[in-house]
Amino acid sequence: MTTVEKSGTDAGSDPEGTGIRVLGYTDKIPHASREFRLDGRLRVPAGVRITQVESTFNMDRADLYPAKQLLRGQGGHGAEGANYEIVDLAMQGDETDVITFTLRNGLNYLNMPAPEGKRSLTVRITLTNGKVEIQPVAQVFSTLPRPWPVVPGPHQAQFGYVSDDGRIPAGTFPVRIHNADEGREEAKGNHTDHVYYQLVHEDGTPSNLTPVPVKQPIKGTAGLAEADLAKVEWAVQELNLREAKDKHGYYRFLVWPQVNDGPGGPVNEKLSWDRTKIEEGWFLGSVYYRYHATSDGVSHDGHKESGQSKADGLKGETGTVDEHQLAIFQVRDAIPQVTVGKGEEDKKNPGHFILIAMTSADEQPVSIGKLRQEFHAPKGLVFTGIAGYAYFDHLRDWQQTKPTLLPGSLEDDGKTLIVEAPLHLFTGAQDRPFLGYGLAVAAEDGATPGTYDDGYAVFGKHHGKVKLTGTVLKP
């Protein structure tokens, strides 16, 4: 178990070997706040995966609230309550994987503890080989005579926003500032009319878009009613990290609220948040820009966006890149569910698919002229022989993408599907960032209902087996 005092910016200090490396989290929690966010990554033995993420909801209790897993890039949309995404799965050779995730949870602000002070929250991650727990420390304010930001309404996408093209759409980072003394003539710091904001990379360096904190006019408010909390006073306009030639990786969106002693009066330095101190910035959002954890645990470029791969395996007729450069996984939010007795019907009218996504592990060109790919169905399921492939920008887009026929042959009465075909990724504008396979399945005759994860896929000679899962339902 690891305790974190504040969000880390020192990329060289990496506790992933024993726990979770925190990239950014909500380290300031005022009364009436109802949001908790945390971005992090952990190093695990090869093949180990996350099965559950839980975190604090009631700050005065030990019980934890489970989060629902969403597809990468979904941004919390369509989710009620706590949720998390696996942003990146980096396969580090044959022994280690690095999993990067984003967690979005609420807090029960009605039982916010008093008095104010530092409080430990808990994030517990259940893995297929055990559990790991971290206790980030947050400063809790029961009263706060300084301005503080409100996360307006149900805005979740601003935390853990995934940008594979560098673009951050307008409105992604909404801001509202609460000032309890706004308009009170007798009070010091009774007027808020601006904030400073900055995007900061995980290594502590600022984005080229915000080399210094940027001043932004904004109107403060004293209201804390539901209608007040839902209003957006200002949101960052569209940003493009790629056009700014920013390095790849994880960025925090930090805000420093300011106050004046009356309209047009001097800035009250004592009650304003010091923009020269990164620890005084409020964590109001984060973005993963073409993020991929490398062998040292730090996301960075390490290569140019075009050119030949650094791998020299499988030369000649089979292509120019070793399959080790591929990150391959089954889309876990779309596990097929087939029904006993409907096998023949599903073979004629396919509606259930094992969905497999793959990408270039280091965003370098992958071009394999001919690759033997074997797919072995989980217990109780068989392949129908119908399969397709498509390229898409986000995992959430797979349902809206029209596939192209993927030729293959069946063996072992449909338990095995063999595909021998070219495979290419990141060789041009049209084959990135994801290649998806949809493999139609049906229930095997006499199958026993249950969920089975003993299926697997093999890509070439070197890439490790990819586990395949499917569910058989009762008639």
C-alpha positions in Angstrom: 0.0 0.0 0.0 1.3 3.4 -1.0 0.5 6.8 0.5 0.8 9.8 -1.8 1.0 13.4 -0.4 0.5 15.1 -3.8 0.3 14.4 -7.5 3.7 13.5 -8.7 5.6 15.5 -11.3 9.0 13.8 -11.0 8.9 11.2 -13.7 12.1 9.6 -12.4 10.4 8.6 -9.1 8.4 5.6 -10.1 6.9 3.3 -7.5 5.2 1.1 -10.1 7.2 -1.9 -8.9 5.4 -2.0 -5.6 2.1 -0.1 -6.3 0.4 2.6 -8.3 2.2 5.6 -9.8 -0.1 8.5 -9.4 0.0 10.9 -12.4 -2.6 13.3 -11.1 -5.5 13.4 -8.6 -7.9 15.6 -6.8 -5.7 16.7 -3.9 -8.0 19.6 -2.7 -11.5 18.9 -1.7 -13.7 21.8 -0.5 -17.0 21.3 1.3 -19.8 20.8 -1.3 -17.4 19.2 -3.7 -18.7 15.9 -5.0 -15.9 14.8 -7.3 -12.8 12.7 -7.0 -10.5 11.9 -9.9 -7.3 10.0 -10.2 -5.0 9.1 -13.1 -2.4 6.4 -12.6 -0.5 3.4 -13.8 0.9 0.2 -12.4 3.4 -2.4 -13.5 2.2 -6.0 -13.4 3.5 -9.4 -14.5 2.8 -10.1 -18.1 -0.9 -11.1 -18.7 -2.2 -9.8 -15.4 -5.2 -7.5 -15.8 -7.5 -5.2 -13.8 -10.8 -6.8 -12.8 -12.2 -4.1 -10.5 -11.5 -0.6 -9.3 -12.9 0.8 -6.0 -12.5 4.1 -4.2 -13.7 6.2 -1.3 -17.3 7.6 -1.5 -18.1 8.3 2.2 -15.1 10.0 3.6 -15.9 8.9 7.2 -16.3 5.2 6.4 -13.9 2.4 5.3 -16.2 1.0 2.6 -15.3 1.6 -1.0 -17.5 2.2 -4.0 -16.9 0.1 -7.2 -16.4 1.8 -10.6 -17.8 0.5 -13.9 -15.3 0.0 -16.7 -15.9 2.0 -19.8 -14.2 1.7 -23.2 -11.1 3.7 -23.8 -11.9 7.3 -24.8 -15.5 7.2 -23.7 -14.8 10.0 -21.3 -17.4 9.0 -18.8 -20.3 9.6 -21.2 -23.3 7.3 -20.7 -22.2 6.2 -17.2 -24.1 6.7 -14.0 -21.7 6.9 -11.0 -18.1 5.9 -10.7 -16.3 4.7 -13.8 -12.8 4.0 -15.1 -11.0 3.4 -18.4 -7.9 1.5 -19.3 -6.1 4.2 -21.3 -3.0 2.2 -22.2 -1.7 -1.3 -22.0 2.0 -1.4 -22.6 3.6 -4.8 -23.0 7.2 -4.6 -21.8 8.8 -7.7 -23.2 7.9 -11.2 -22.0 7.7 -10.5 -18.3 6.0 -7.2 -17.6 3.0 -5.1 -18.6 2.2 -1.5 -17.6 -1.4 -0.6 -17.3 -2.5 3.1 -17.3 -6.0 4.0 -16.1 -8.2 7.0 -15.3 -10.7 6.8 -12.4 -13.8 9.1 -12.0 -15.7 8.9 -8.8 -18.1 11.0 -6.8 -17.9 11.9 -3.1 -20.7 12.2 -0.6 -20.2 15.8 0.2 -23.1 15.7 2.7 -21.0 13.9 5.2 -17.8 15.8 4.5 -15.7 15.5 7.7 -14.9 18.4 9.9 -12.6 19.9 11.0 -10.7 20.5 7.8 -7.3 19.0 7.3 -5.5 16.3 5.4 -7.5 13.1 4.8 -6.5 9.8 3.2 -8.7 8.5 0.5 -8.4 5.0 -0.8 -8.2 3.5 -4.3 -8.1 -0.3 -4.5 -7.4 -2.1 -7.7 -8.2 -5.8 -7.9 -6.0 -7.7 -10.4 -6.2 -11.2 -11.7 -3.3 -12.1 -9.3 -4.2 -10.1 -6.2 -4.9 -6.5 -5.1 -3.0 -3.2 -4.9 -4.1 -0.2 -2.8 -3.1 3.4 -2.6 -4.1 6.1 -0.2 -3.7 9.6 -1.8 -3.8 12.4 0.7 -6.2 15.3 0.0 -6.6 18.6 1.8 -10.3 18.8 2.9 -11.8 22.2 3.6 -14.9 22.5 5.7 -14.8 26.3 5.2 -12.6 28.1 2.8 -12.2 31.9 2.8 -10.5 31.7 -0.6 -12.0 31.2 -4.1 -12.1 27.6 -5.3 -13.2 26.0 -8.6 -16.3 24.1 -9.1 -16.5 21.2 -11.6 -19.7 22.4 -13.4 -22.5 19.8 -13.6 -21.8 16.2 -14.7 -18.6 17.0 -16.6 -16.5 13.9 -16.6 -14.8 14.0 -20.0 -12.4 16.7 -18.8 -10.6 14.1 -16.7 -8.7 11.4 -18.5 -9.5 12.8 -21.9 -7.9 10.6 -24.6 -6.5 12.5 -27.6 -4.8 10.3 -30.2 -4.6 13.2 -32.7 -3.6 16.0 -30.3 -6.8 17.8 -30.5 -8.7 18.9 -27.4 -12.2 20.1 -28.4 -13.6 23.5 -27.2 -15.5 23.0 -23.9 -13.5 20.0 -22.7 -12.2 21.9 -19.7 -15.1 23.9 -18.2 -14.5 26.2 -15.2 -16.6 27.9 -12.6 -15.2 29.8 -9.6 -16.9 30.0 -6.2 -16.1 32.9 -3.9 -18.0 32.9 -0.7 -17.4 36.6 -0.2 -18.2 37.7 -3.7 -20.0 41.0 -3.5 -19.6 41.5 0.2 -18.3 45.0 0.5 -16.9 44.6 4.0 -14.9 41.5 3.2 -11.4 41.2 1.8 -11.0 39.4 -1.5 -14.6 40.0 -2.3 -14.3 40.0 -6.1 -13.1 37.4 -8.5 -12.6 38.3 -12.2 -9.8 36.1 -13.4 -7.9 32.9 -13.0 -4.6 31.5 -14.4 -4.4 28.1 -16.1 -1.7 25.8 -17.5 -1.2 22.4 -19.1 1.6 20.6 -17.4 3.3 17.4 -18.7 3.8 14.5 -16.3 7.6 15.3 -16.3 6.8 18.7 -14.8 7.4 20.7 -18.0 4.6 23.0 -19.4 2.9 22.5 -22.7 4.1 24.7 -25.5 0.6 26.2 -25.6 1.0 27.4 -22.0 4.7 28.0 -21.4 3.6 30.2 -18.4 0.3 30.2 -16.6 -2.3 32.0 -18.9 -4.5 34.7 -17.4 -8.2 34.2 -18.2 -11.1 36.6 -17.3 -13.9 34.8 -15.4 -16.7 35.9 -13.1 -16.8 34.5 -9.6 -20.1 33.5 -7.9 -21.1 33.1 -4.2 -23.9 30.6 -5.1 -23.8 27.0 -4.2 -27.2 25.9 -5.2 -27.6 23.1 -7.8 -28.4 25.6 -10.5 -25.3 27.6 -9.6 -23.0 24.5 -9.6 -24.2 23.4 -13.0 -23.3 26.7 -14.8 -20.2 27.0 -16.8 -18.6 30.5 -16.6 -15.8 29.7 -19.0 -14.3 26.8 -20.9 -11.0 26.5 -22.7 -11.3 26.9 -26.5 -10.0 24.3 -28.8 -6.4 23.3 -28.3 -4.1 21.2 -30.5 -1.1 19.7 -28.9 0.2 18.2 -32.1 0.2 21.6 -33.9 2.0 23.0 -30.9 4.7 20.3 -31.3 4.1 19.1 -27.8 5.7 15.9 -26.6 3.4 12.9 -26.2 2.2 11.9 -22.8 0.0 12.8 -19.9 -0.9 16.4 -19.1 -2.7 17.9 -16.1 -5.0 21.0 -16.5 -4.2 23.2 -13.5 -6.1 26.4 -12.4 -5.1 29.1 -9.9 -8.1 31.2 -8.9 -7.4 34.9 -8.1 -9.3 37.5 -6.0 -9.3 41.3 -5.8 -10.2 43.6 -3.0 -13.3 45.0 -4.7 -14.0 45.5 -8.5 -10.9 47.2 -10.0 -9.0 46.8 -6.7 -5.6 45.3 -6.2 -5.1 41.5 -6.3 -5.3 40.1 -2.8 -2.1 37.9 -2.9 -2.9 36.3 0.5 -6.2 34.9 -0.6 -5.3 34.2 -4.2 -3.6 30.9 -5.2 0.1 31.3 -6.1 0.6 30.5 -9.8 4.3 30.1 -9.2 3.7 27.1 -7.1 2.5 24.1 -9.0 1.2 22.4 -5.8 -1.3 25.3 -5.4 -2.9 24.7 -8.8 -6.3 23.0 -8.7 -6.5 19.8 -10.7 -9.4 20.4 -13.0 -8.7 18.1 -15.9 -6.2 15.8 -17.7 -5.5 14.6 -21.2 -3.6 11.6 -22.5 -2.0 12.8 -25.8 -0.8 9.8 -27.9 0.0 8.3 -24.6 2.0 5.1 -24.3 4.1 4.0 -21.3 7.6 3.0 -22.2 10.0 0.6 -20.6 11.1 3.2 -18.1 7.4 3.8 -17.1 7.4 7.3 -18.5 5.3 8.3 -21.5 7.4 10.3 -24.0 8.1 10.5 -27.7 11.4 8.7 -28.2 10.7 8.7 -31.9 9.5 10.8 -34.8 6.0 10.5 -36.1 7.1 9.0 -39.4 9.9 6.8 -40.7 11.0 3.2 -40.3 10.3 1.2 -37.2 13.1 0.6 -34.7 12.4 -3.2 -34.9 14.1 -5.2 -37.6 12.3 -8.6 -37.1 10.5 -10.7 -39.8 12.3 -9.2 -42.8 11.7 -10.4 -46.4 8.4 -11.8 -47.5 6.7 -11.5 -44.1 7.3 -7.7 -43.7 9.4 -5.2 -41.9 8.2 -5.3 -38.3 8.2 -7.9 -35.6 4.8 -8.8 -34.1 6.2 -7.8 -30.8 5.4 -4.2 -31.9 1.7 -5.0 -31.8 -0.6 -4.4 -28.7 -3.5 -6.8 -29.1 -6.5 -7.4 -26.8 -10.1 -8.5 -26.8 -12.6 -5.6 -26.3 -13.8 -6.5 -22.8 -17.0 -4.4 -22.9 -18.3 -6.5 -25.8 -17.9 -10.1 -24.7 -20.2 -12.2 -26.9 -23.2 -13.9 -25.4 -24.5 -16.8 -27.4 -27.6 -19.0 -26.5 -27.8 -22.8 -26.3 -29.9 -24.1 -29.1 -29.5 -21.1 -31.4 -26.2 -22.1 -33.0 -27.6 -22.8 -36.4 -29.7 -19.6 -36.4 -26.6 -17.6 -35.4 -24.6 -19.2 -38.2 -27.1 -18.0 -40.8 -27.7 -14.6 -39.2 -24.5 -13.6 -37.3 -25.1 -11.2 -34.4 -22.5 -12.2 -31.9 -18.8 -11.4 -32.3 -15.5 -11.7 -30.6 -14.0 -8.3 -31.0 -10.3 -7.9 -31.1 -8.5 -4.6 -31.2 -4.8 -4.0 -32.1 -2.5 -1.1 -32.5 1.2 -0.4 -33.0 2.7 -0.5 -29.5 5.0 2.4 -30.1 3.0 4.2 -32.9 5.6 3.2 -35.5 4.6 1.7 -38.8 3.7 -2.0 -38.8 3.7 -3.7 -42.2 3.6 -7.5 -42.3 3.2 -9.0 -45.7 1.6 -12.3 -44.6 0.9 -13.3 -41.0 -0.6 -16.5 -39.8 -3.3 -15.7 -37.2 -5.0 -18.5 -35.3 -8.2 -18.0 -33.2 -9.3 -20.7 -30.8 -12.8 -20.3 -29.5 -13.6 -20.4 -25.8 -15.5 -23.5 -24.4 -19.0 -23.7 -25.6 -18.5 -21.4 -28.6 -17.6 -22.0 -32.3 -16.7 -19.7 -35.1 -19.1 -19.4 -38.0 -16.5 -18.5 -40.6 -17.8 -14.9 -41.0 -15.3 -12.3 -40.1 -14.5 -8.7 -40.9 -11.9 -6.0 -40.2 -12.0 -2.2 -40.0 -9.8 0.7 -38.8 -11.2 3.2 -36.4 -10.2 6.2 -34.2 -11.7 5.2 -30.8 -12.8 1.8 -29.4 -16.2 3.3 -28.8 -16.5 3.7 -32.6 -16.3 0.0 -33.5 -20.1 -0.3 -33.7 -20.4 2.5 -36.2 -17.6 1.3 -38.5 -18.5 -0.8 -41.6 -16.2 -3.8 -41.8 -14.4 -5.3 -44.8 -14.6 -9.1 -45.3 -11.7 -10.9 -43.6 -11.1 -14.2 -45.4 -10.3 -17.3 -43.2 -10.8 -21.0 -42.9 -12.4 -23.2 -40.2 -10.8 -26.2 -38.6 -11.8 -28.6 -35.8 -15.5 -28.2 -36.5 -15.4 -24.5 -36.1 -13.4 -24.4 -32.9 -10.4 -22.8 -34.7 -10.4 -20.0 -37.3 -7.2 -19.5 -39.4 -6.5 -16.2 -41.1 -3.4 -15.8 -43.3 -3.4 -12.2 -44.5 -1.3 -9.0 -44.5 -1.5 -6.8 -41.4 -0.5 -3.1 -41.4 -0.9 -0.2 -39.0 0.4 3.4 -38.9 1.7 3.1 -42.5 -0.6 6.0 -43.7 -3.5 8.3 -42.7 -6.1 5.6 -43.1 -4.8 2.7 -41.0 -4.5 4.2 -37.5 -4.7 4.1 -34.6 -6.8 0.9 -34.2 -7.4 -2.2 -36.4 -10.3 -4.2 -35.3 -11.4 -7.8 -36.1 -15.0 -9.0 -35.6 -15.2 -12.8 -35.6 -18.8 -14.2 -35.6 -19.5 -17.0 -33.1 -22.4 -19.2 -32.2 -23.2 -21.7 -29.4 -21.7 -25.2 -29.8 -24.2 -28.0 -29.9 -24.7 -29.3 -26.3 -22.8 -26.4 -24.7 -23.0 -25.9 -21.0 -24.1 -22.3 -19.9 -21.4 -20.2 -18.3 -18.6 -17.7 -19.0 -15.4 -19.2 -20.3 -12.0 -17.5 -20.8 -10.0 -20.5 -22.2 -10.0 -19.2 -25.8 -7.0 -17.6 -27.2 -5.5 -16.1 -30.4 -2.0 -16.5 -31.7 -0.4 -13.9 -34.0 2.7 -15.2 -35.7 5.5 -16.9 -33.8 6.6 -14.3 -31.3 3.6 -12.4 -29.9 2.2 -13.9 -26.7 -1.2 -15.6 -26.7 -4.2 -13.2 -26.5 -7.0 -14.6 -24.2 -10.5 -14.8 -25.6 -13.6 -14.9 -23.5 -17.2 -15.7 -24.3 -20.5 -16.4 -22.5 -23.0 -19.2 -23.2 -26.6 -18.5 -22.0 -29.4 -20.8 -21.2 -32.2 -21.2 -23.8 
